């Protein structure tokens, strides 16, 4: 009864637009006072700081900082220009360039909203010029940016890895496979849509110019090379790769492209720090909530329930899908991870589900949640950066949500898709 | 009053940027040492712990500034659709809850800091008191409470600037 009351408070706070850390934190404290009053008060501070103070998580501020530097400088644009030089002349070329550009920028930033903001401004005018309908262009940009959550370095995968103790390298390898699969599905749809709307590619570039573009993006290409190559070869830990990517992005934008001044660097560092706080305060307060979820033995209750209905692993995964899809429609991805994973991960272990496979299902669900109305975060980011009405973006995003769900079902049913690359990389 | 707030803003920004850049520099130093002077690697073993403590400081020091910049995540669809009067009242309600929450956590953090300082717990590689790890909690949450109070008093309006923040990065 008390628990129901607390849940009602949480839902009301969420719906009324309380800051998310209050939506998690106030009910968390109420649960503590109502059910675990005998626990010392010290536990609260200890959990909140413990949710932040972790070596694996150090990769997040570094990747955020690197993304801020690249988005404000030249690296994002040069990567996009490169893709366009090679793909742009095909009928669906500009559409495909958008997908590949988002994947490439995702490979250096790890944040979907950052990708929408950086690539949207560049590609939206070009898509319209190529003859695509406005709503398709918007849907394509918003959805393609989701691949940033899957393609390493993904902040979502780092948080999942930290919550479950799964190898970040394994998750990054699996994320690469699933991210590319999703990009391929979008590419097929774009080919069909291009024919339908009579889109045109840009003029075919002679090889000499293509090579010139390749040369011009050489420094920018070093970025994914460092991150992916460094991590997969075992030369860097993910956190080290993240730190190196900041230094590399700084040196390239400052010395080679001459985009960064000292004053700008200061602003970028502050911006990155604030973005970081916004994510980590949820990790801290979320760690408190996760602690009570474990203490209340929620995972055991879920297992008991699933055993009672004789659920198969696949049925469990489908339930996971539904839970995350619904959660993703209403709350932000990190909060969804922080509340649901501690409750569901032990259950997945009971069912013998591969941790990387489970992580990718969860992440793919979060991708869908980010673009699903009414609350999908990226819809609003796109609306504010591209100055387009939310309603137009929602209209364009629907076909992509369906493609996403089809991909999700394939990934759920075929564990091998998620696990073959990690097995290859980790031996 | 506003001059004090502006000075505070500048201080926070300086601290946050300083911590971020220091973290990058320290971590890079550790990597370079490992690569080019492995025999000194044990001399930089404190860096992992130092960067983690800096991370904790950066996170909680940024709470107030993030609120004032309208950057904290909130599901504001319903709020934005409300008529102005209802919005103003709801805003005050959220501010009140926010002040209470922030002050309570500041109080708990203060207690934790005092407890750890009293227990004399020393960090494994840095050799400083572990109380430093928790000392940012009272500071950061008081800075957060201050922003809610300023909003309550109508001196700032962080919800007005919320929509055009380019990326509520997730």
HADDOCK unambig.tbl for C-alpha pairs under 7 A between the chains (distance, minus, plus):
assign (segid A and resid 14 and name CA) (segid B and resid 75 and name CA) 6.51 0.50 0.50
assign (segid A and resid 15 and name CA) (segid B and resid 75 and name CA) 6.79 0.50 0.50
assign (segid A and resid 15 and name CA) (segid B and resid 78 and name CA) 6.73 0.50 0.50
assign (segid A and resid 16 and name CA) (segid B and resid 76 and name CA) 7.00 0.50 0.50
assign (segid A and resid 16 and name CA) (segid B and resid 78 and name CA) 6.32 0.50 0.50
assign (segid A and resid 16 and name CA) (segid B and resid 79 and name CA) 5.91 0.50 0.50
assign (segid A and resid 17 and name CA) (segid B and resid 74 and name CA) 5.42 0.50 0.50
assign (segid A and resid 17 and name CA) (segid B and resid 75 and name CA) 4.91 0.50 0.50
assign (segid A and resid 17 and name CA) (segid B and resid 76 and name CA) 4.44 0.50 0.50
assign (segid A and resid 17 and name CA) (segid B and resid 79 and name CA) 5.85 0.50 0.50
assign (segid A and resid 18 and name CA) (segid B and resid 74 and name CA) 5.96 0.50 0.50
assign (segid A and resid 18 and name CA) (segid B and resid 94 and name CA) 6.03 0.50 0.50
assign (segid A and resid 19 and name CA) (segid B and resid 72 and name CA) 6.37 0.50 0.50
assign (segid A and resid 19 and name CA) (segid B and resid 73 and name CA) 5.92 0.50 0.50
assign (segid A and resid 19 and name CA) (segid B and resid 74 and name CA) 4.55 0.50 0.50
assign (segid A and resid 20 and name CA) (segid B and resid 73 and name CA) 5.56 0.50 0.50
assign (segid A and resid 20 and name CA) (segid B and resid 74 and name CA) 5.17 0.50 0.50
assign (segid A and resid 26 and name CA) (segid B and resid 101 and name CA) 6.98 0.50 0.50
assign (segid A and resid 41 and name CA) (segid B and resid 108 and name CA) 6.88 0.50 0.50
assign (segid A and resid 42 and name CA) (segid B and resid 108 and name CA) 6.96 0.50 0.50
assign (segid A and resid 42 and name CA) (segid B and resid 112 and name CA) 5.69 0.50 0.50
assign (segid A and resid 45 and name CA) (segid B and resid 108 and name CA) 6.48 0.50 0.50
assign (segid A and resid 45 and name CA) (segid B and resid 109 and name CA) 5.65 0.50 0.50
assign (segid A and resid 45 and name CA) (segid B and resid 112 and name CA) 6.60 0.50 0.50
assign (segid A and resid 49 and name CA) (segid B and resid 56 and name CA) 6.98 0.50 0.50
assign (segid A and resid 52 and name CA) (segid B and resid 56 and name CA) 6.26 0.50 0.50
assign (segid A and resid 53 and name CA) (segid B and resid 52 and name CA) 5.68 0.50 0.50
assign (segid A and resid 53 and name CA) (segid B and resid 53 and name CA) 6.99 0.50 0.50
assign (segid A and resid 53 and name CA) (segid B and resid 56 and name CA) 6.17 0.50 0.50
assign (segid A and resid 54 and name CA) (segid B and resid 52 and name CA) 6.56 0.50 0.50
assign (segid A and resid 55 and name CA) (segid B and resid 52 and name CA) 6.62 0.50 0.50
assign (segid A and resid 58 and name CA) (segid B and resid 52 and name CA) 6.99 0.50 0.50
assign (segid A and resid 111 and name CA) (segid B and resid 169 and name CA) 6.82 0.50 0.50
assign (segid A and resid 111 and name CA) (segid B and resid 170 and name CA) 6.53 0.50 0.50
assign (segid A and resid 113 and name CA) (segid B and resid 167 and name CA) 5.75 0.50 0.50
assign (segid A and resid 113 and name CA) (segid B and resid 169 and name CA) 5.45 0.50 0.50
assign (segid A and resid 113 and name CA) (segid B and resid 170 and name CA) 6.78 0.50 0.50
assign (segid A and resid 114 and name CA) (segid B and resid 167 and name CA) 6.25 0.50 0.50
assign (segid A and resid 114 and name CA) (segid B and resid 169 and name CA) 6.45 0.50 0.50
assign (segid A and resid 117 and name CA) (segid B and resid 166 and name CA) 6.95 0.50 0.50
assign (segid A and resid 117 and name CA) (segid B and resid 167 and name CA) 6.89 0.50 0.50
assign (segid A and resid 243 and name CA) (segid B and resid 24 and name CA) 5.91 0.50 0.50
assign (segid A and resid 243 and name CA) (segid B and resid 27 and name CA) 6.55 0.50 0.50
assign (segid A and resid 243 and name CA) (segid B and resid 28 and name CA) 6.40 0.50 0.50
assign (segid A and resid 244 and name CA) (segid B and resid 28 and name CA) 6.68 0.50 0.50
assign (segid A and resid 266 and name CA) (segid B and resid 17 and name CA) 6.10 0.50 0.50
assign (segid A and resid 269 and name CA) (segid B and resid 17 and name CA) 4.89 0.50 0.50
assign (segid A and resid 269 and name CA) (segid B and resid 20 and name CA) 6.32 0.50 0.50
assign (segid A and resid 270 and name CA) (segid B and resid 13 and name CA) 5.96 0.50 0.50
assign (segid A and resid 270 and name CA) (segid B and resid 16 and name CA) 5.92 0.50 0.50
assign (segid A and resid 270 and name CA) (segid B and resid 17 and name CA) 4.97 0.50 0.50
assign (segid A and resid 273 and name CA) (segid B and resid 16 and name CA) 6.21 0.50 0.50
assign (segid A and resid 273 and name CA) (segid B and resid 20 and name CA) 6.70 0.50 0.50
assign (segid A and resid 273 and name CA) (segid B and resid 58 and name CA) 6.88 0.50 0.50
assign (segid A and resid 274 and name CA) (segid B and resid 62 and name CA) 5.87 0.50 0.50
assign (segid A and resid 274 and name CA) (segid B and resid 66 and name CA) 5.53 0.50 0.50
assign (segid A and resid 275 and name CA) (segid B and resid 169 and name CA) 6.29 0.50 0.50
assign (segid A and resid 276 and name CA) (segid B and resid 59 and name CA) 6.77 0.50 0.50
assign (segid A and resid 277 and name CA) (segid B and resid 59 and name CA) 4.46 0.50 0.50
assign (segid A and resid 277 and name CA) (segid B and resid 60 and name CA) 6.89 0.50 0.50
assign (segid A and resid 277 and name CA) (segid B and resid 62 and name CA) 5.75 0.50 0.50
assign (segid A and resid 277 and name CA) (segid B and resid 63 and name CA) 6.42 0.50 0.50
assign (segid A and resid 278 and name CA) (segid B and resid 66 and name CA) 6.93 0.50 0.50
assign (segid A and resid 278 and name CA) (segid B and resid 71 and name CA) 6.97 0.50 0.50
assign (segid A and resid 278 and name CA) (segid B and resid 72 and name CA) 5.42 0.50 0.50
assign (segid A and resid 278 and name CA) (segid B and resid 73 and name CA) 6.91 0.50 0.50
assign (segid A and resid 279 and name CA) (segid B and resid 170 and name CA) 6.60 0.50 0.50
assign (segid A and resid 280 and name CA) (segid B and resid 59 and name CA) 6.36 0.50 0.50
assign (segid A and resid 281 and name CA) (segid B and resid 59 and name CA) 6.82 0.50 0.50
assign (segid A and resid 334 and name CA) (segid B and resid 170 and name CA) 6.89 0.50 0.50
assign (segid A and resid 375 and name CA) (segid B and resid 75 and name CA) 6.98 0.50 0.50
assign (segid A and resid 381 and name CA) (segid B and resid 166 and name CA) 6.60 0.50 0.50
assign (segid A and resid 381 and name CA) (segid B and resid 167 and name CA) 5.92 0.50 0.50
assign (segid A and resid 384 and name CA) (segid B and resid 163 and name CA) 6.99 0.50 0.50
assign (segid A and resid 384 and name CA) (segid B and resid 164 and name CA) 5.82 0.50 0.50
assign (segid A and resid 384 and name CA) (segid B and resid 166 and name CA) 6.78 0.50 0.50
assign (segid A and resid 385 and name CA) (segid B and resid 166 and name CA) 5.98 0.50 0.50
